[in-house]
Amino acid sequence: MSLENQVVRGVSKYFGVRTTDQKYGGRIDDDYIKTAIWTFSYSDLPTSDANNLNTLSLPAGSVPIEAYFQVLTAFAGGTSYDIDFVDSAGSAIGSGSDKLWDAITTAEIDATVTVLPSSTHAGTNSGNALFVPLASAGQLKVAATGTFTAGVGVVVVKYLSPGGLPA
């Protein structure tokens, strides 16, 4: 497959067979409450994308109301993950301490834990990004501390779309 970026229009044109990479995220819509889902492995973490062409972004003004981390394959190695929203340049949105999860340790996301809600995680700033409107379009960023050697996870974020219910 080849990819042609058309900078003037801000779009990409694909040629040939197109495969998807779930770390870029997908969305399920229900008029006002929407659900965004990212699936990633320890070696291929979601991060910011300057051209916004591949990575799912929650629109500015969106309000995250629930967030869940699900372990599909146990994580090993490494120390912890920080998971939050950043703008397309990779800068934190909000105060910088507004995180979905702050320092999820390897012990917390091993095979014994299958789902970890952001609102109940004990990290210092965990859950601070919930119920706070995004000041700019937000892309999910998962930052590792230490060197992970295994693990696959899913992040699910339910959010209120900006502007209220459609007419």
Secondary structure, DSSP 8 states (H G I E B T S, - for coil): -EEEEETTTTEEEEES-----GGG-EEE--TTEEEEEEEEETTB-----TT-SSS-EE-TT-EEEEEEEEEEEEEEESSEEEEEEE-TTS-BSTTS--BSEEEEETTTTSTT-SEEEGGG--STTBTTTTT---SS-EEEEEEEES-EEEEEEEEEEEEE-TT-S--
